[in-house]
């Protein structure tokens, strides 16, 4: 069974950058499309970005377009989310998901001055 572990979160000032990583084990991540989601307490989990496993096509929610970049390394069985020009509204727990069914445990991203 595929297991996903996120890393790279933390505290950053507004305008700063972070790179989230999602590492897979127990299976082949290249078989799956992968998405990043985020959730703020009391709110619904929302999709942030996704990348497919066919041609690497990507998609982003409007609020992160031009700031976030999703990429993947099939050799390393990892997916990344480069987050730039972060704002307070990006504060959330970020999750990676593969194949629509496998989830990581989530990692906190806090944007604060």
N, C-alpha and C positions, 0 to 999 in steps of 0.2 A: 504494500500500500504506500502510495506516495505521501511523504511527509515534507512539510514546508516550514522553513525557519526564516523569519525576517531579522534583519540587523541594520544598523546605521542610523537609527533614530536618535533623538536627543533634543537638547535645548539650543535654539538658534535665535539670533536677533532678526527683526524684520529686515528684509532685503538680503538676508543670508541664503546659504545653500546647504543642502544635505543630499547624500546619495543613500537611498534605501536599497538593500539587497534582499533577494528571496532565494534561498538555497534549497534545493530539493535533494531528497534521499529516498531510497526504497523504490525507486522507479525512474523512468526516463522522462525528464521534463519536456524534452523536445517533442513528445507526442501530444502535448496539450497547448491550447491557448491559455494565456496567463493574464490575469487582471490584478490591478491594485484598487483597493477599496479603502474608505476611511469612515470613521464613525466618531461622532461627538456624543458624550453622555446625554441621554434623553432624546437623541435624534436618530433617524433611520440611517443605516449604513448606506453609503453612496459610492457608486463607481467613479473612479478617478481616471483610469487609463487602462488600456488592454493592448495586447499584442498577440497576433495569431501565430500558429505553428506551421502555416502553409507557405506564406510569402513574407512574413514579418510585418504585415500591415498593422498599423497602429490606430488608436482612437483615443480621444481625450474629452473630458468634460470641458464645457466652455470656460469655466473659471480658471482652468490651469493651462489652457492652450497658450503656447508661446513661452511658458515658464517651466513646464515639466517635460521630461523626455523619458520614454520607456524604451528599454532595449533588453536584449537577451544574449546569453552565451550558451549555446547548446553544448559546447565542449565542457563547460564548467557546470552545466545544469543549474544555471542561475538566471534570474531576471532582475533588472535594476530599474529604479526610478530616480532619475536625477531631478531634483527639485530646486529651482532657482527663484530669486526674487520673492522669497517667502513672505507671507502676510499673516496677521493674527488669525485670519479665517482659515488658514491651512492647519491650525492646531487640531489634532485628532489622533486617534489610534489608527494606524495604517495596517491593512491586512493584504497579503497576497493570496490569490486563489488560482487554482489550476483546474482546467477541464470543467469548470462550473461546479465541482464537488469537493475538491480538496482545499482546505484553508490552513493558513499559518495561524500562530497564536496572537499575532498582532504586535505592533511596536509603537511606542508613544513618540509623537513629534509635537514639540511645543515651541511656538514662535512667540517670543516675549522680549521686551526691552528691559 
